[in-house]
Amino acid sequence: MERRLLWIVVAVLLGAAGGYAWWYWYGCTNGCLITSVWWRSSLYGAVMGYLTLGLVWPHKPKADT
């Protein structure tokens, strides 16, 4: 379980960094809901990082013994 938690933290941090980078280089100053403020863009990136991890590493249920 600890390994999965580590991967979740890494994916969220990379997503947040990607969201911040998007805001820094491509974000607009008015009229854009997500990319107009750095923290919204970072939060959106963090959520996308978490969801992307779920696509690449799906949860496997434990087998009944």
Phi, psi and omega per residue, in radians:
M1 nan -0.618 -3.125
E2 -1.113 -0.630 -3.139
R3 -1.120 -0.740 3.122
R4 -1.140 -0.702 3.116
L5 -1.086 -0.701 3.092
L6 -1.071 -0.760 3.120
W7 -1.139 -0.635 3.095
I8 -1.111 -0.794 3.133
V9 -1.085 -0.756 3.131
V10 -1.096 -0.778 -3.127
A11 -1.125 -0.702 3.138
V12 -1.169 -0.749 3.133
L13 -1.159 -0.723 3.086
L14 -1.136 -0.682 3.092
G15 -1.128 -0.721 3.109
A16 -1.138 -0.703 3.091
A17 -1.128 -0.683 3.084
G18 -1.147 -0.685 3.090
G19 -1.138 -0.706 3.092
Y20 -1.144 -0.739 3.111
A21 -1.090 -0.686 3.107
W22 -1.080 -0.779 3.106
W23 -1.091 -0.747 -3.073
Y24 -1.110 -0.766 -3.063
W25 -1.667 -0.576 -3.016
Y26 -2.128 -0.119 -3.049
G27 -1.154 2.594 3.116
C28 -1.731 2.857 -3.058
T29 -1.634 -0.432 3.094
N30 -2.612 2.622 3.099
G31 1.581 -0.246 3.125
C32 -1.792 2.222 -3.083
L33 -1.251 -0.809 -3.032
I34 -1.533 -0.805 -2.964
T35 -1.618 0.172 -3.138
S36 -1.444 -0.366 -3.136
V37 -2.208 2.415 -3.040
W38 -1.080 -0.671 -3.051
W39 -1.283 -0.544 3.080
R40 -1.201 -0.719 3.114
S41 -1.127 -0.703 3.109
S42 -1.173 -0.709 3.106
L43 -1.114 -0.754 3.095
Y44 -1.079 -0.738 3.101
G45 -1.114 -0.665 3.117
A46 -1.128 -0.742 3.108
V47 -1.126 -0.728 3.112
M48 -1.135 -0.642 3.073
G49 -1.101 -0.738 3.112
Y50 -1.121 -0.792 -3.128
L51 -1.183 -0.626 3.110
T52 -1.143 -0.673 3.086
L53 -1.066 -0.655 3.099
G54 -1.131 -0.481 3.084
L55 -1.299 -0.668 -3.073
V56 -1.505 -0.523 -3.093
W57 -2.254 1.416 -3.111
P58 -1.235 2.700 3.128
H59 -1.302 2.261 3.106
K60 -1.856 2.147 3.122
P61 -1.188 2.594 3.119
K62 -1.296 2.533 3.123
A63 -1.327 2.478 3.083
D64 -1.303 2.337 3.118
T65 -2.128 nan nan
